[in-house]
Amino acid sequence: MIVRISGENQYELADDDKDHLNELENAVAAAVEAGDEAAFSDTFAALLDFVRQAGTVVADDELEGSDVILPPADMSFAEAGSEFTGEGLIPD
């Protein structure tokens, strides 16, 4: 699975990582829905850190479509309200 962090890199993650990635994204969405900015900051950072640590950077000269595109690390809490809703960012 290819995950892009906007403004950064694309990362290749094992298909086995999809469930954990989905759990982290659900935690971010729950924090946003609860209006908890501190929890959002923590959970969003954990989501991005997981992708960076578990994934392998896709080389710049490789053309790969992204299966998931995550917002940039500097996304504000207000912006998160429109990103982490409904179906979520990670397709089933």
N, C-alpha and C positions, 0 to 999 in steps of 0.2 A: 504494500500500500504506500502511495506517495502522499506526503503531507507537506504543504507549503505553509510557512509562517510568513505572512505578508511583510515585505520589506527586508526579509532575511533570505533564507535558503529553502530549498526543497529537501526533504528527508525521506529516506526509504525505511519504513518500519515493517517488521514481520506481521503477517496476517494475524498471528496470535496476540499481537498488541492491541488489536482493534477494541476488544472488550474493555481493557483498562483505559484506553483513550476515551471511549464512550462514557465510562464512569466518571472520569475527570471532567469531561465536558458537561455532564449532568450536574456535577457539583457546582460548576461555574454558573450554570443556568439557575440552579436553586438559590444561590447567593444573590444573583441579580433579581430574581422574582421576590426574594425576601427583603430586598432593599438594603442588604448588608454589604456596604462598600468595602469594609475590611476583609470580610470573607471572600468577596469577589477578588480582591487583590491577591490574596493568598492562593486561592484555587486556580485563578488564571495563570499565575506564575508557575504553579505546580504542573499545569497542563503543558505550558510551553517548555518547561524544564524536562518533562518526560519525553517530549518529542525530540528535543535536542540531545538528550542522553541515550535514549533507546534507539534513535534513528541513526542512519548513516547519511551524511550529506551527499546529495546527488551532484555529480560534477557539473560545472557550468557548461561544458561542451556536450552534455547529454540532454536530449529533448524528451522530457517525460511530462505527460499530463498529470495534474494533481487530482487525487481522489478526494482530498479534503484541503480546504484553504482556511487557515486560522487567521484571525485578525492580528495586527501588529502588537508587539509587546507594550507599546505606549497607548493602547486604546483606553479611553476614559470610561469611567463607570456609566456615564450617561450614554455613551456610544454602545456600550455592552447591552443596554436595554433593548436595542433594536437588532442586535446580532444573535443573542442567545435566547431565542423564543421558539415556540412551536416545535417543529421537527428537529431542531438543533442543527449543528454544523456537520455532524458526522452521519453519513447515510447508513442505513441498516443493511 
